[in-house]
């Protein structure tokens, strides 16, 4: 009987035990809810008028004196910052105004006490939320309830008896629950904001300051981030204000936009090569000037507010027209496409043409030749690809017409007659007759005659054309053919000005390349150069399209995108892999400018040389010589590289990939000495400890992997894991003694770790407030919280870097800007110097080893900017700086 009933009774017994356990849990939850309700009712009854913190007749007591009343702070004016202990007593006072935009923050744990909530991070919003209304910005309010005799001080040590500890913990939990109950509705339905301490709108960033001088709090997407003030700072007012004394000057731009643009390479009368990348037009001098391969130098036109898409050089060889695409600024306002006409000698803008007249961007443009560049022809990127003619001196539009719904890739004036304009693109060549309308704005007319291919195969694309000296036109197409279009008189039925006009028809065809022809160039001696796409050949053609000479571009440079004739027989070739080559057909070509071809993220600087390393979505790992402004070497990673860091010895470099793999490479031999995988998610940060004994790897699986490293950096062995983040790791830094780590995560947490002690999470973050950090790249922390703008959604800052002399902080934001702040930057709405030039989100910034330069990476524009740091002194405290003046913009920044 027992044997038969045993199996049936076992499940019933387990179910009964499970129900019993659930009942016990629910009873405990009910007790907590009752306690929370009681606490909430007690707090709601506290509507007493403000009273002074201390009776004027009472003598001041020392801060640590045991005889001091447990509920009163030390005797100081309410406007002073003190290091008094945190209590649970409540009283209200209206002190003198504190720092602008600051209000009271939450009570913070002190000493060795455990934080409420146990493992909550600084960014995690611990349960010790303030119970008082924050009041208006700029006014500090201290709210302290009347102390009860049985309520212990929150920072008291373990002097209480063991029987009282559960009661204290329950009291703290009840107070936390009361705070939750006092909120109206869920935080999600209110945009994630805490109505008690962050009245700003969704996505706002707001700073609160604890009058006790213990912590400051800011909010990102409604999430409170508490940061503890170092003990050496007595008042936030003593911290630096105003922009830093150091400034940045653009020294060098690595890269060239050949991957997806045309009309992007010309040679000026001065011998300078002009091209563009991101929002910068670069004037490169192959010979003469400091630095660069062959002694070259760079100048930069930085007048554009968004990416440059095309160039044209005036017949005088001095003036340049550059067209930009449309975009948006950081406030979401549209940046309209426009054409700048500027002087290449002075870099001053002469004319702004077409502001508000173009849609999406400027796709192609050209100066007239027959009348010394009096007119400018522009094709925009709208659906109709509007073709317009402009008076260059006045900036007025003379004529406009819808071109075609197909893409237009090239435009040009006939050098013999400015009334003849040619456009080419997808499956078309159009010949336009333009009548100027006596030069009156808008009175001109444009009439079109479509090129007829007749017996010849109509190509899919005609990317380029060139006018010959005899008036004929050569076109290069996607079939690899060069077509010759000859002139003929049209009959009276052909629309145009005043009867018979010249028109064009195909008179010859030559198969020149395998694959598309991307570029045609007329040389000074009358011969023509053609550049192939698939075959990468550069061919020189004589009269009758007879091939005279050719050369092949190495495969790793890509196909020919643009050709320009330099001095003598020298040629300059732009390629589709964003390289600029220099040479001739006989001797071959060598690179003078190189760059990445896809989005960049990984950046690190050499520990004692002016070199830096980059990697990105093009799977290339590149080491750059910052003094020679050249590529030292590059290798193919086969996978996307997202982060990198040099070993302190400089002998090896660690690179994190998007698959969870990380590699260690010898910087001299370029050989992989370690290949390890941690998890299967992308790695966002790798960082060696300052002594080189450890390597920390932050992953998107929410973990930090710690490895012990050999003295030469070549060998690594797993030491442990830091587990505790609730989102992916974004940034981390080592302490100067190499024992601790500070880390940030995707949900705005700030955690501290004792690595040497076993990768343990430091639950009492207050004890880390005075720790010194070897680097400061974490975007969240007391020393840098002032870099966050109002209204930030938490993703506006991609990268941050403190200089080695600890004087300034550089910031890379999501709005194509590089900022320079004073360090420490621990005042709300801190002013900065702002530098433009990137055409995409800036993904990373790093100072070189001696702080002489700052390197910044563009995201999708694949650009690398090297900035010279001016006015920087040696190590030591920063000099006094002027306060912020009313001339600063509302964003507290100076555009440079």
Helices and strands as residue ranges (DSSP letters): H 2-44, E 90-94, G 122-124, E 141-145, H 162-182, E 207-209, E 215-220, E 223-228, G 236-238, E 247-254, E 265-267, E 273-277, E 280-285, E 297-301, E 308-313, E 319-324, E 327-328, E 334-335, E 339-343, E 349-353, E 362-367, E 375-380, E 386-391, E 396-402, E 408-413, E 420-425, E 428-435, G 437-439, E 445-450, E 464-467, E 473-476, E 481-489, E 502-511, E 517-522, E 528-532, E 537-542, E 546-552, G 555-557, E 560-565, E 571-575, E 580-584, E 588-593, E 600-605, E 611-616, E 620-625, E 630-636, E 641-646, E 652-657, E 661-666, E 672-677, E 683-688, E 694-699, E 703-709, E 716-723, E 729-734, E 740-745, E 750-754, E 760-761, G 765-768, G 782-787, E 797-802, E 808-813, E 818-822, E 832-835, E 842-847, E 853-858, E 864-870, E 893-895
